[in-house]
Amino acid sequence: MKFDPETLSSYPSDSGVYLMRDAAKNVLYVGKGKNLRARLKSYFFSHADTRPTLPHLLSQVESIDTIVTRTEKEALLLEHQLIQRYRPKYNILLKDDKSRIGLVLTPGKWPRVQLVRSKTSVKGKFFGPYPSTLAARQTFDLIVQLFPLRQCSDQEFARRTRPCLLYDIGRCIAPCVGKCTHEEYQHLVHQVERFLRGDVHEWVGELRAKMERAAEELAFEEAGRLLRLIRHIEHVAEKQWVDLPSEKECDVLALHREGESSLIALLLFREGKLMGVESFSFPPTAASDEEIIESFLLQYYANNSARKGGEKVLLSHEVSSRSSLEEILGVILLLPKRAREKGLVELGLKNAKALLEREEKDIALQEKLLLQLEQTLFLTRFPKIIECLDTSHFSGSDPVASLVAFVDGRKEKSRTRLFKVKSEGDDYAAMREVLLRHLGRQKKEDTFPDLLMLDGGKGHLQVALDVFQELDIASIDLIALTKEEGRHDKGMTRERVFLSYRKDPIIIEAHSPLLFLLQRIRDEAHRHALSYHQKRRAKRLLRSSLDDLPGIGPVKKRVLLTHFGSVARLEKATPEELEACPKLSQKDRQAILCWIRNLHG
């Protein structure tokens, strides 16, 4: 054994942090302990710890470094900092540290509602955070339907001289051109605030009273409108929120583990309503339940800029460092004692178990589908990593290419690549250039995919085979995917898959799960290529159209475009409108007016 009792006895008995390293000195795991010596001995000589990943970790450990701290709180903070620095494979790591999304009611005379990623990104009254972008978007869409506040930017609002289309369809009361009074607009703003605070039932009661008065006054059209509004609000409120008045503001954190898999479900209660559930699954980890929850709390709440502070968090498992975590994070951590609190944690555990089971089923289905792909296309290896290449151009101009990757059937953003193509010519020349650049780099880094997929036919396949031969690559499966000409089944086009060692293509039938998988990968590559091409082309056209502006550099060009919104509007600008544009000198305005006069002859 690399670590016998005598060796481990040399470690300090103080509180601190330990770093387990492999033979290459890579950090495998970071942990903390009140007594480092006792904590490390428990790894190698305790039979009570039955974590399935632990033997895998210990078999790779070649050395252990320790850092002694004065207090347990210091050890907790240092452990979090080291995990963020080294990203060890056996610690839990949150993949997304972004702040949660919410809604802001902007300040000023004519407020509007905006979706924001961070509480501090836009000034105004913040509502949320919401558990997902979808939940926030649904709430935003409902507000747009129910409350006809302005949706335009401040610049657009200041420039408008007549109502826009939203006024014509009843989605805006057009304060920009005086179609409503300030008092009428503020009444709408007040209703939006009440809606976002969750005062739905009280508000519906007021609307019912108005509806009954309208009916008594024989204003049946107005009464019908109010009835439809009430039903709409009640339907959406029933779908989006669950009333649990026992806890006005709290999060419920529940951890469920099965074998090597673990998942945390986080139930979010706001204004006494269950707003949604966030889930965080983790790969096999050597961490205990307590360590997983501690690490999660530090990563999630320390990095969440939308928090108010002082939130109550109900935990499914006890953590010994609860007081230190509360001091660091500014939250109140509680184990449930009352029946209502226990019921909330049980609900969290039920959600965590269901989410983990669903996730494992999805993984199993993806593995089955990839295995079917391997067998159907006669691949030489299991297609765990699939990369797809697509090119895009407009009549040969601004050629670009995109490469997307799917790992275990799911898109892997970190492997997405965009290429500016330098070659002049057709698709084949562009594909050859990009493949030489990309595969040449992968060969040096040893990061080849299992399967390379091309959007094209036999010609594209031959280009890739020539590149493989030039770079001496023989470890990647290669296919080219193209639609079958002249054959459709109920609107679905069958696909042909060309292989390097078969004369005839393999036909993938419409409605086949394999077809959906291949099309999803191909469409993602096409979307990235088209989007990148459009950006490059727009930038080139924009640059060329503004190049004639004398004395106007890149910074002021951006100011002009931001203020006017487009080159077309700038070309019609009046002296008064130019006067309102910031960061322009009198000399700049005169030059722009001269440029506009020359354009119009």
C-alpha positions in Angstrom: 0.0 0.0 0.0 1.3 3.4 -0.9 -0.1 5.0 2.3 0.5 2.8 5.4 -0.4 3.9 8.9 3.1 5.1 9.6 3.1 7.3 6.5 -0.3 8.8 7.3 0.8 9.4 10.9 3.2 12.0 9.6 0.3 14.2 8.4 -0.8 17.1 10.7 -3.7 16.6 13.1 -4.9 20.3 12.6 -7.8 21.4 10.5 -7.2 22.1 6.9 -7.4 21.0 3.3 -5.9 18.0 1.4 -5.2 17.6 -2.3 -4.9 14.1 -3.7 -2.7 13.9 -6.8 -1.9 11.3 -9.4 1.5 10.4 -10.8 1.5 13.4 -13.2 0.7 15.7 -10.2 -2.8 16.4 -11.5 -5.2 17.1 -8.6 -7.8 14.3 -8.5 -9.7 15.4 -5.4 -9.8 18.3 -2.9 -11.3 17.8 0.6 -11.2 19.3 4.1 -11.1 17.9 7.6 -11.1 19.1 11.2 -8.3 16.6 11.8 -6.4 16.0 8.6 -4.5 12.9 9.9 -7.7 11.2 11.0 -9.6 12.2 7.8 -6.9 10.7 5.5 -6.6 7.5 7.6 -10.4 7.0 7.2 -9.9 6.7 3.4 -7.4 3.8 3.6 -8.4 1.9 6.8 -12.1 2.5 7.3 -14.6 -0.1 6.0 -17.6 2.1 6.8 -17.1 4.2 3.7 -18.8 2.3 0.8 -18.8 4.9 -1.9 -18.4 3.1 -5.2 -16.1 5.6 -6.7 -13.7 5.6 -3.8 -11.6 2.6 -5.0 -11.1 4.2 -8.4 -9.9 7.4 -6.7 -7.5 5.7 -4.3 -6.0 3.5 -7.0 -4.8 6.6 -8.8 -3.5 8.6 -5.8 0.3 8.9 -5.7 0.7 11.8 -3.4 -1.3 13.9 -0.9 -0.6 17.6 -0.2 -2.1 19.3 2.9 -2.7 22.9 3.8 -3.3 23.7 7.5 -5.8 26.4 8.4 -6.6 28.1 11.6 -10.3 27.4 11.6 -12.9 25.1 10.0 -14.4 28.2 8.3 -11.0 28.9 6.6 -10.7 25.3 5.5 -14.2 25.5 4.0 -13.4 28.6 2.0 -10.0 27.3 0.9 -11.5 24.0 -0.3 -14.0 25.9 -2.4 -11.3 28.1 -3.9 -9.1 25.1 -4.8 -12.0 23.2 -6.4 -12.7 26.2 -8.6 -9.0 26.5 -9.5 -8.2 22.8 -10.2 -11.6 21.5 -11.2 -10.8 18.0 -9.9 -12.5 15.1 -11.7 -13.7 13.4 -8.4 -15.2 16.6 -6.9 -18.7 17.8 -7.9 -18.6 20.7 -10.3 -21.5 22.9 -11.4 -21.4 23.2 -15.2 -23.2 26.5 -15.2 -22.3 29.3 -12.8 -24.4 31.9 -14.4 -26.9 33.9 -12.3 -30.5 33.0 -12.7 -32.9 34.9 -15.0 -35.5 37.3 -13.8 -37.8 40.2 -14.8 -37.1 43.9 -14.2 -39.6 46.8 -14.3 -37.5 49.7 -15.5 -37.6 53.1 -13.8 -38.6 56.3 -15.4 -41.9 58.0 -16.5 -42.8 55.2 -18.9 -41.5 51.9 -17.5 -41.3 48.6 -19.4 -40.7 44.9 -18.4 -37.4 43.3 -19.5 -35.9 39.8 -19.2 -32.5 40.1 -17.5 -29.8 37.5 -16.5 -28.6 39.4 -13.4 -30.3 41.5 -10.8 -27.7 44.2 -11.2 -27.5 44.3 -15.1 -30.5 46.7 -15.4 -31.8 49.3 -13.0 -35.3 48.9 -11.7 -37.5 46.6 -9.6 -36.3 43.0 -9.9 -38.7 40.1 -9.8 -37.5 36.5 -9.6 -35.2 34.7 -10.0 -37.0 32.1 -12.1 -35.9 28.5 -12.2 -35.3 28.6 -15.9 -35.3 30.8 -19.0 -38.5 29.0 -20.1 -40.3 29.9 -16.9 -39.2 33.5 -17.1 -40.1 33.7 -20.8 -43.6 32.3 -20.2 -44.3 34.9 -17.5 -42.9 37.6 -19.7 -45.1 36.5 -22.7 -48.2 36.5 -20.4 -47.4 40.0 -19.2 -47.2 41.2 -22.8 -50.6 39.6 -23.5 -52.3 41.1 -20.5 -50.7 44.5 -20.0 -50.2 46.7 -23.1 -47.0 48.4 -21.8 -44.4 49.7 -24.2 -41.9 47.2 -25.5 -39.6 49.5 -27.5 -36.2 50.7 -26.4 -35.7 54.2 -25.0 -34.1 55.3 -28.3 -37.0 54.0 -30.4 -39.5 55.5 -27.9 -37.9 59.0 -28.3 -37.8 58.8 -32.2 -41.4 57.5 -32.8 -43.8 59.9 -34.5 -46.7 57.5 -35.0 -48.0 54.3 -33.3 -46.4 51.0 -34.2 -48.1 47.7 -35.1 -48.4 46.7 -31.4 -50.8 49.6 -30.9 -53.0 48.4 -33.8 -53.3 44.9 -32.4 -53.9 46.0 -28.8 -50.5 45.1 -27.3 -49.4 48.7 -26.5 -51.3 51.8 -25.6 -48.8 54.0 -27.4 -47.5 56.4 -24.7 -44.8 57.4 -27.3 -47.3 59.5 -29.3 -49.7 60.5 -26.5 -52.4 57.9 -27.0 -52.7 57.5 -23.2 -52.3 59.7 -20.2 -49.5 59.2 -17.6 -52.1 58.2 -15.0 -53.5 55.5 -17.3 -50.0 54.1 -18.0 -49.1 54.1 -14.3 -52.3 52.2 -13.5 -51.1 49.5 -15.9 -47.6 49.5 -14.3 -49.2 49.0 -10.8 -51.2 46.0 -12.1 -48.0 44.5 -13.5 -46.3 44.9 -10.1 -49.2 43.2 -8.4 -49.1 40.4 -10.9 -45.4 39.8 -10.5 -45.7 39.9 -6.7 -48.2 37.1 -6.9 -51.3 39.0 -5.9 -53.4 37.1 -8.4 -56.4 36.1 -6.3 -57.0 39.6 -4.9 -56.6 41.1 -8.4 -59.0 38.5 -9.9 -61.6 39.4 -7.2 -61.4 43.1 -8.3 -61.8 42.1 -11.9 -64.9 40.1 -11.0 -66.4 43.0 -9.2 -65.8 45.2 -12.3 -67.3 42.5 -14.6 -70.5 42.4 -12.5 -70.8 46.2 -12.5 -70.4 46.2 -16.3 -73.1 43.5 -16.6 -75.5 45.5 -14.4 -74.9 48.6 -16.6 -75.6 46.4 -19.7 -72.0 46.9 -20.9 -71.9 43.3 -22.1 -69.0 43.7 -24.4 -66.8 45.0 -21.5 -68.1 42.3 -19.2 -67.2 39.7 -21.7 -63.7 41.1 -22.1 -63.2 41.0 -18.4 -64.5 37.5 -18.1 -62.0 36.3 -20.8 -59.2 38.1 -19.0 -60.1 36.4 -15.7 -60.2 33.0 -17.2 -56.9 33.6 -18.9 -55.2 34.7 -15.7 -56.7 31.8 -13.6 -55.6 29.3 -16.2 -52.0 30.5 -16.4 -51.8 31.0 -12.6 -53.0 27.4 -12.1 -50.4 26.1 -14.6 -47.4 28.1 -13.4 -47.7 28.3 -9.6 -48.5 25.9 -6.7 -49.6 27.6 -3.5 -47.7 26.5 -0.4 -48.3 29.3 2.1 -46.2 27.6 4.8 -43.0 29.0 3.4 -43.1 32.5 1.8 -39.4 32.6 0.7 -37.2 29.5 0.8 -35.3 27.0 -1.3 -35.5 23.2 -0.6 -32.3 21.3 -1.4 -32.7 17.6 -1.7 -29.9 15.1 -2.7 -30.6 11.6 -4.1 -28.0 9.0 -4.9 -28.2 5.7 -6.6 -24.9 3.8 -7.1 -22.4 6.1 -8.6 -25.1 8.6 -9.8 -26.2 11.6 -7.7 -28.6 14.5 -8.3 -29.6 17.6 -6.4 -33.1 18.9 -6.8 -33.6 22.6 -5.8 -37.3 23.7 -5.2 -37.7 27.4 -5.4 -40.5 29.1 -3.4 -41.2 32.8 -4.0 -44.0 34.7 -2.4 -45.4 31.5 -1.0 -45.5 29.8 -4.4 -43.5 27.0 -5.9 -42.0 28.6 -8.9 -40.1 25.6 -10.3 -37.4 23.0 -9.8 -33.8 23.2 -10.8 -31.8 20.0 -11.1 -28.0 19.4 -10.9 -26.6 16.0 -11.8 -23.0 15.0 -11.2 -20.7 12.3 -12.7 -19.3 9.6 -10.4 -17.7 11.4 -7.4 -15.7 10.3 -4.4 -17.4 12.9 -2.2 -19.8 12.0 0.6 -23.4 13.2 0.8 -22.3 16.0 3.2 -19.4 17.0 1.0 -21.6 17.1 -2.1 -24.1 19.4 -0.4 -21.4 21.6 1.1 -19.6 22.0 -2.3 -22.9 22.7 -4.1 -23.9 25.4 -1.6 -20.6 27.1 -2.0 -20.7 27.0 -5.8 -24.4 27.9 -6.2 -25.1 30.6 -3.6 -21.7 32.3 -3.7 -21.9 32.8 -7.5 -25.6 33.9 -7.6 -25.6 37.6 -8.1 -29.5 37.7 -8.2 -29.8 36.7 -4.5 -31.2 39.0 -1.9 -29.4 37.4 1.0 -30.9 35.9 4.1 -32.7 33.2 2.3 -33.9 30.1 4.1 -32.6 26.8 2.7 -34.1 23.5 3.9 -31.6 20.6 3.6 -32.3 16.9 3.1 -29.0 16.0 4.9 -27.1 17.4 7.8 -23.8 19.3 7.3 -21.4 19.7 10.2 -20.1 23.0 8.9 -23.6 24.6 8.9 -22.7 27.7 10.9 -19.6 28.4 8.8 -21.6 28.1 5.6 -24.3 30.4 6.9 -21.7 33.0 7.7 -19.9 32.7 4.4 -23.0 32.6 2.2 -25.5 34.8 4.1 -28.2 32.1 4.1 -30.0 30.3 6.8 -29.5 26.5 6.6 -32.1 24.3 8.3 -32.9 20.7 8.8 -36.7 20.2 8.8 -38.3 19.7 12.2 -41.9 20.7 11.7 -44.3 18.6 9.7 -44.7 21.2 7.0 -40.9 21.6 6.5 -40.5 17.8 6.4 -43.2 17.6 3.8 -41.3 20.1 1.6 -38.1 18.1 1.9 -39.9 14.9 1.1 -41.3 16.6 -2.0 -37.7 17.6 -2.9 -36.4 14.1 -2.5 -39.3 12.7 -4.5 -38.4 15.2 -7.3 -34.7 14.3 -7.1 -35.4 10.6 -7.4 -37.8 11.1 -10.3 -35.4 13.4 -12.1 -32.4 11.0 -11.6 -34.4 8.0 -12.9 -35.5 10.0 -16.0 -32.0 11.1 -16.6 -30.6 7.6 -16.4 -33.4 6.4 -18.8 -32.5 9.1 -21.2 -28.8 8.1 -21.1 -29.7 4.4 -21.6 -31.9 5.4 -24.6 -29.1 7.5 -26.1 -26.6 4.6 -25.7 -29.0 2.3 -27.4 -29.5 4.7 -30.3 -25.8 5.2 -30.7 -25.2 1.5 -30.6 -27.9 1.1 -33.4 -26.1 3.8 -35.4 -22.8 1.9 -35.0 -24.4 -1.3 -36.3 -26.5 0.3 -39.1 -23.6 2.2 -40.6 -21.0 -0.6 -40.0 -18.8 1.8 -37.9 -15.5 0.5 -36.5 -16.0 2.1 -33.1 -18.8 3.2 -30.8 -19.7 6.8 -31.8 -19.4 8.4 -28.4 -18.0 11.7 -29.9 -19.6 12.8 -33.2 -18.4 15.9 -35.1 -20.2 17.4 -38.0 -18.8 19.9 -40.6 -20.8 22.3 -42.8 -19.8 25.2 -45.0 -21.7 28.3 -46.0 -21.3 31.2 -48.4 -23.3 33.5 -50.7 -22.3 33.2 -54.4 -18.8 32.5 -53.2 -18.5 35.5 -51.0 -17.7 35.5 -47.2 -17.2 31.7 -47.1 -17.2 30.2 -43.6 -17.5 26.8 -42.0 -18.8 25.4 -38.6 -18.0 22.3 -36.7 -20.3 21.0 -33.9 -19.8 18.1 -31.6 -22.2 15.7 -29.9 -20.9 13.6 -27.0 -23.1 10.7 -25.9 -25.9 12.1 -28.1 -25.9 15.6 -26.6 -24.4 18.7 -27.9 -21.0 19.6 -26.4 -20.6 23.4 -26.7 -17.0 23.5 -25.8 -16.0 21.6 -29.0 -17.9 24.0 -31.3 -15.6 25.7 -33.8 -16.2 28.4 -36.4 -13.8 29.0 -39.4 -13.1 31.8 -41.7 -12.3 30.2 -45.1 -9.4 31.7 -47.0 -9.6 29.4 -50.1 -11.3 30.8 -53.2 -13.4 28.3 -55.1 -16.2 25.8 -54.4 -17.4 23.9 -51.4 -14.8 21.2 -51.9 -11.9 23.7 -51.6 -13.4 25.2 -48.5 -14.0 21.8 -46.9 -10.5 20.7 -47.7 -9.0 23.8 -46.1 -11.0 23.5 -42.9 -10.4 19.7 -42.6 -6.7 20.2 -42.9 -6.6 22.9 -40.3 -9.0 21.2 -37.8 -7.7 17.6 -38.1 -4.1 18.7 -38.1 -4.7 20.4 -34.8 -6.6 17.5 -33.4 -3.8 15.1 -34.4 -1.3 17.2 -32.4 -3.6 17.3 -29.4 -4.9 13.7 -29.8 -8.5 14.8 -29.6 -10.0 13.0 -32.6 -13.8 12.2 -32.6 -15.1 8.7 -33.1 -17.2 9.7 -36.1 -16.8 12.6 -38.5 -20.0 13.6 -40.4 -20.1 15.8 -43.5 -23.1 17.6 -44.9 -22.8 16.5 -48.5 -22.4 13.6 -50.9 -19.8 11.5 -52.5 -17.6 14.4 -53.6 -17.4 15.8 -50.1 -16.6 12.3 -48.8 -13.7 11.9 -51.3 -12.3 15.3 -50.2 -12.2 14.1 -46.6 -10.6 10.8 -47.6 -7.9 12.7 -49.4 -7.2 14.8 -46.3 -7.2 11.6 -44.1 -4.5 10.1 -46.4 -2.5 13.3 -46.5 -2.5 13.5 -42.6 -2.1 9.8 -42.2 -5.3 9.4 -40.2 -7.0 6.0 -39.9 -8.7 6.1 -36.6 -11.9 8.1 -37.4 -15.1 6.7 -39.0 -16.3 8.9 -41.8 -19.8 9.5 -43.3 -21.5 12.0 -45.6 -25.2 12.8 -45.3 -27.4 14.1 -48.0 -31.2 14.1 -48.8 -32.5 11.5 -51.2 -33.6 13.3 -54.3 -37.2 13.0 -55.5 -38.4 10.8 -52.6 -40.7 12.1 -49.8 -42.8 10.3 -47.2 -45.6 12.5 -45.7 -43.4 15.5 -45.8 -40.3 13.7 -44.5 -37.3 13.3 -46.8 -35.3 10.2 -46.6 -31.5 10.6 -46.2 -28.6 8.9 -47.9 -25.5 8.1 -46.0 -22.3 7.6 -48.0 -19.6 5.5 -46.5 -15.9 5.4 -47.6 -15.9 1.6 -48.4 -19.3 1.1 -50.0 -20.3 2.0 -53.5 -24.0 2.5 -52.8 -25.3 4.7 -50.0 -27.3 3.4 -47.0 -30.9 4.8 -47.0 -32.2 6.0 -43.6 -36.0 5.8 -43.7 -38.2 8.7 -42.7 -39.4 8.7 -39.1 -36.5 6.5 -38.0 -34.9 7.6 -34.7 -31.5 7.4 -36.4 -32.7 9.9 -39.0 -33.8 12.4 -36.3 -30.4 12.0 -34.6 -28.4 12.6 -37.7 -30.6 15.4 -38.9 -30.4 17.1 -35.5 -26.6 17.0 -35.7 -26.5 18.2 -39.3 -29.0 21.0 -38.7 -27.0 22.3 -35.7 -23.9 22.5 -37.9 -25.9 24.2 -40.6 -27.4 26.7 -38.2 -24.0 27.7 -36.8 -22.5 28.0 -40.3 -25.4 30.1 -41.6 -25.5 32.4 -38.6 -21.7 33.0 -38.8 -21.9 33.7 -42.5 -24.7 36.2 -42.0 -22.8 38.0 -39.3 -19.6 38.3 -41.5 -21.6 39.4 -44.5 -23.5 42.0 -42.5 -20.3 43.3 -41.0 -18.7 43.6 -44.4 -21.7 45.4 -46.0 -22.0 47.7 -43.0 -18.3 48.5 -43.1 -18.4 49.3 -46.8 -21.5 51.5 -46.6 -20.1 53.7 -43.8 -16.5 53.8 -45.1 -17.4 57.1 -47.0 -18.1 58.9 -43.8 -15.2 61.3 -43.4 -13.6 61.6 -39.9 -15.9 59.0 -38.4 -14.0 56.2 -36.8 -15.1 52.8 -35.5 -16.3 54.0 -32.1 -18.5 56.8 -33.5 -19.9 54.4 -36.2 -21.1 52.1 -33.4 -22.6 55.1 -31.6 -24.5 56.1 -34.8 -25.8 52.6 -35.4 -26.8 52.1 -31.8 -28.7 55.4 -31.8 -30.4 55.1 -35.3 -30.7 51.4 -35.4 -29.7 51.0 -39.0 -27.8 52.6 -41.9 -31.1 53.3 -43.7 -32.4 55.4 -40.9 -29.1 57.2 -40.6 -29.3 58.1 -44.3 -32.6 59.9 -43.6 -31.5 61.6 -40.4 -32.4 65.3 -39.9 -30.1 67.9 -38.2 -32.3 67.7 -35.1 -32.0 63.9 -34.9 -28.2 64.2 -35.3 -28.2 66.8 -32.5 -29.7 64.2 -30.2 -27.1 61.6 -31.0 -24.4 61.5 -28.2 -20.6 61.8 -28.6 -20.7 63.7 -31.9 -19.0 67.1 -32.3 -20.4 69.9 -34.5 -17.8 69.0 -37.1 -19.0 65.4 -37.1 -22.6 66.4 -37.6 -21.7 68.7 -40.5 -19.7 65.9 -42.2 -22.6 63.4 -41.8 -25.2 65.9 -43.2 -22.9 66.5 -46.2 -22.6 62.7 -46.7 -26.5 62.4 -46.5 -26.9 65.2 -49.1 -24.5 63.6 -51.5 -26.3 60.2 -51.1 -29.6 61.9 -52.2 -28.0 63.9 -55.0 
